[in-house]
Amino acid sequence: MQKGTLDFSPLERLGLELPAVGVKFDFFRPEGIPPLEQDRPMALCEMLWECQRRRAPFYFSREHQETCTGKVWLGMETMAAVDRSGQIGPRLGVFQDFRANGKLYRTVPKMEPGTVNYVSFSPVDQLTFDPDVLVAACNEHQAEILLRSYAWSTGELYTSKSSPVMGCTWFLIYPYVSGEINYVLPNLVHGPHGRQLYPQGTVLVSIPYSKLPVVLRNLALMETELKGHESREAYFAEFGGILSDLAREAQDP
């Protein structure tokens, strides 16, 4: 059983209540990871939470039962025409009509059909593979640190993409197919909200494999707790001091 090559110990600086989870999309059955033991049917978005709750790795396959549209976005199944036409969303009150709902089905990110047969989930402290996507359930303070850990050395902007339904594709599949870090508030999405998976204020930050080395390196090096975040007074005192220093240095280069 091959161990991953990345050091995830910098994530400990975040103080996450639930473990961050590594996710891997495979054509072949993963070795050394047990299949998901289902005590009840669940949706793909629940499997992330289930891995965090159990604090144990498992894989999901096309043979498992999935209660939502996760297999569709993974390319394991096709969606019935009546669903693709956008008939469900208006009945849920999420969309005004079938046209608004149907547009989403044409634009949502998805895997190429037949290319993903297995999806592995593992807490970072038990990873035996380098994940395709790392997902961390953060409070707002932890999310700020984690997002800043990429911008710290790259200057890249924070971006968030999501939709009123089908949250799983935005925090699992979109980062993989786009190569972009994404963050999603699960309670803004109908399924995770209705299933009451996470507390109010939770932010799911998803990092694709291509950006993980930079995030982990920066998280180990940078200041996580900024002086200017301690209080309003601390913010203005620090900023004022910096401006005074710059003014003095500009006069005496």
N, C-alpha and C positions, 0 to 999 in steps of 0.2 A: 504494500500500500504506500504510494508515493506521498510525501509531505509537500505542502505548498512551499513556495520560495519567499513569500513576503512576511515581514515582521509586523504583526498587528498590535503589538504592545502599546504603541502611541495612543490607540483608542482608549486606553484606560484613563487617560487624562480627562476624558469627557465625563466620566462618572455615570455612564448610562445605567438606567434601572433594568432594562431588558437588553440582552446581548445583541450586538450587531450580528447580522446573518450574511454569510456568503452564499451566493446562488450561482449554479452552473447549469448550462443548457447542453445536453448531450444527445448525440445520435445513438451511441452505444450505451448499454447498461453500465452504470458506474460501479467500480470495484470497491469493496470494503465499506459500503454504505448500505444500511438496511432499507427496505421499502417502507413507505408510510403505512403504519397500522391505523386504519380508520375505525374509530369507535362510533363515528357518525359521518354522514356525508358533509362535505365542506367545499367551499369555493377556493379558487386559487389565492385570493387575497388572505383568506383565513390560514392558509398553509404557512405563510410567513409568520403570522402571529403564533401559530401552533408550534413552530420550531423555537420561537422565543420562549413560549410557555414551558415546553418540555425541556428546553435546554439540551437538545439532543439532535443529531443529524438524521436525515432520512431523504429518500428520493420519491418523487411522484412520477407516474408514467401514464400512458394512454389507457392502461388497463384499470387504473383507479377511477373511482366515481368522483365527478366534479360537478357541483350544483349550479354553476353559473356559466359564463362564456370563456373561462380561462383556456380551455382546450382549443377554442377557435383562434385566439390570439397567439397561442403557441404553435399553430399550424397542424394540430393533431386532428382536428375535426373541421367540418364546414358548418356554417350557420344556415338554418332553415330560411327559405325565401321570405316567409311571413315575418320572421324576426328581422331580417336584413332590411325589409321595407320600412321599418321604424314603427311598428305597431305597439311595442311594449312601453316605450318611454312616455307617451301621452297618457296611457292608462295608469302609470305610476305618479303622474303629476310632475314629472321631471322636465318634459318637453311640451310645447304648445300643440304640436301636431307631428305627423309621421315624417314630414319633410325635414324638420329640424333634427329629429332623432336619426333618420336615415343618412343624413349627411355625415354624422359621426362615424357610422360604420364604414364609410368610404375613405375616411382619413386616419382612423386610429392605427397606431403602429402595430405590426404583427410580424411573426416569424414566417419564413418561407415554408409552404406546406410540406410536411414530411421530413423536415430537417431536424426537428426536436422530438425525440421520443421519451426523454427523461429530463426531469428538473431536480437537481439536488439542492437541499437546504442544509446549512450547517452553522451553528454558532461559531464565531471566529476562534474561540479557544479550542475548538475541536476540528478545525479545518484540516483536511488531507489533500486539498486541491487549491490552486489559485483561482479565486472566483471570477466569473464573468461580470457579476454585479455585486457590490456590497451595499446592504440596506441597513441603516441605523434609525431606530425609533428614538427621536430626541424631543426634549422640551425646547422652548424657543431659545434659551440661553445656550444649550448644547448645540443646537442647529447653527447658531451664529458662528460658533467656534469652528465647527466642522466645515461649513461653507467657506469661511475665511481662510481655512487651511489650504485651499487651492488658489484662491485669489492672492494670497500672501506673496507668492513668488511669480505668479503669472499675470496678475492684473485683470483676469477674466471677470466678466459680469456674472452675477447670480441670475439664473433663469429658472422659471417653473412652468411646466406644461402639464395640464390635467384636463379633466372633463367631468361633467356631472355624474357620469356612470363609467364603468369599466376602469376603475382605479388601478387594478392589478397591472394593466399594460403600461401604465405611466411610471410606476415605481419598480417594475421588474423588467419589462421588455424594451421600453423606449430608451433607457440609458444604454442598453446593449446595442441596439440597432443604430442609434444616433451617435454614440460615443460621448454624449454630454451628461454632465452631472444634473440631476433633477431633484427637486424637492416638492413634496405633495403633502397637503393637510388631509389626512384620511377622512376627517369628518366633513369635508367639503364634497365628498363622493358618496353617492347613494348607498352602495353596497357596504363598504366599511362602516359608514355611519349607522345604517340600519342594523348591522350585525354587532354594533357596539364593541368593536375590536380594541380601540384605543381611547384614552381619556381626552377630553377637550384640550386643545393646545398642542397635541402631539404633531411633530413634523417628521415625515419619513424622508430621509436624505439618501439618495441612491447614487452610487459612484461606479462608473464602468471601469473595467480592468485597465484600460489605457491610462486612466488618471489616478489610479490607486497609488502607484509608487510616489507620485508627487505629493498627494494628500498625506500619506503616512510619514514621509520624510519631513514635510513642513510642520505637521502636527507635533512631531518630536522636537523640533527646533524652536518654534515660535512661542511667544507669550500667549497663553490661553486666556488668562484673566487680565483684562486691560484696566489700567488705573482709571481711565476716563469713564468706565462703566460702574465704578463703585458708588457714585452718587452724582446728582446734578452739580453740586459744588465742586466735586473732584474733576468733573468734565471741564467746566469753565476754567478752573485753576490750571489744569494741565495745558489746555489749549492756549490760554493767555500767556503762560510761561514760555511755550514754544514760540509764539509770535514775538515776544520780547527778545528772546535769544536770537531769532532770525534777524530782527531789526538791528540788534547790536552787532551781529556778525557781518551784516551787509555794510555797516559803516566802517568796519575795520577788517577788510578782507585779508 
